[in-house]
Amino acid sequence: MEKLQKLELMDKVVRELEDLKNSQVSILKKLSQIEADNITLQVNLLDVKLPDLHEEIDSSVEIVNNLLEELQVHREKYFTENKLGVEIDPTAK
């Protein structure tokens, strides 16, 4: 795989991780709405189970966010080390 192709694939994975994070954040918002609605409903089953679910999803968001940040650092290092932002003159020595 060429260096530029590898960089493009890394960029694609970064976008997919960002999409995953956004999806998880959306799930957290929906879950928070369910928790708010349960204040009115007062269903004990939801009172017991929703906090655990909220914690799991929140933890997952944190994991994806950390992975995304680490991959972005890796991508920038790869970009710099492989001089992908600089036009390389093959005749230069």
LINRA-V984233 format. One record per residue. N is the residue number from 0. RES is the residue in one small letter. SS is DSSP state (H for helix, E for strand, - for the rest). PSI is psi in whole degrees, 0 to 359 (999 if undefined). NEAR is the number of other C-alpha atoms within 8 Angstrom. Layout:
N|RES|SS|PSI|NEAR ; N|RES|SS|PSI|NEAR
This chain:
0|m|-|130|4 ; 1|e|-|157|5 ; 2|k|H|318|7 ; 3|l|H|322|7 ; 4|q|H|320|8 ; 5|k|H|318|9 ; 6|l|H|317|11 ; 7|e|H|321|8 ; 8|l|H|321|8 ; 9|m|H|317|9 ; 10|d|H|321|9 ; 11|k|H|316|8 ; 12|v|H|321|8 ; 13|v|H|314|11 ; 14|r|H|320|8 ; 15|e|H|320|8 ; 16|l|H|322|10 ; 17|e|H|319|9 ; 18|d|H|318|8 ; 19|l|H|315|9 ; 20|k|H|316|11 ; 21|n|H|321|8 ; 22|s|H|318|8 ; 23|q|H|322|11 ; 24|v|H|320|9 ; 25|s|H|319|8 ; 26|i|H|319|9 ; 27|l|H|319|11 ; 28|k|H|317|8 ; 29|k|H|318|8 ; 30|l|H|320|10 ; 31|s|H|323|9 ; 32|q|H|319|8 ; 33|i|H|317|8 ; 34|e|H|319|11 ; 35|a|H|318|8 ; 36|d|H|328|8 ; 37|n|H|343|11 ; 38|i|H|321|7 ; 39|t|H|316|6 ; 40|l|H|319|6 ; 41|q|-|49|8 ; 42|v|-|118|7 ; 43|n|H|320|6 ; 44|l|H|316|6 ; 45|l|H|322|10 ; 46|d|H|324|11 ; 47|v|H|316|8 ; 48|k|H|327|8 ; 49|l|H|319|10 ; 50|p|H|321|8 ; 51|d|H|317|8 ; 52|l|H|317|8 ; 53|h|H|316|11 ; 54|e|H|318|8 ; 55|e|H|314|8 ; 56|i|H|319|11 ; 57|d|H|318|9 ; 58|s|H|319|8 ; 59|s|H|320|9 ; 60|v|H|317|11 ; 61|e|H|318|8 ; 62|i|H|313|8 ; 63|v|H|319|11 ; 64|n|H|316|9 ; 65|n|H|317|8 ; 66|l|H|318|8 ; 67|l|H|314|11 ; 68|e|H|317|8 ; 69|e|H|320|8 ; 70|l|H|323|9 ; 71|q|H|321|9 ; 72|v|H|316|8 ; 73|h|H|317|8 ; 74|r|H|315|11 ; 75|e|H|321|8 ; 76|k|H|315|8 ; 77|y|H|316|9 ; 78|f|H|313|11 ; 79|t|H|313|9 ; 80|e|H|329|7 ; 81|n|-|9|7 ; 82|k|-|46|9 ; 83|l|-|350|9 ; 84|g|-|358|6 ; 85|v|-|132|5 ; 86|e|-|122|6 ; 87|i|-|125|5 ; 88|d|-|112|5 ; 89|p|-|343|4 ; 90|t|-|348|4 ; 91|a|-|146|4 ; 92|k|-|999|2
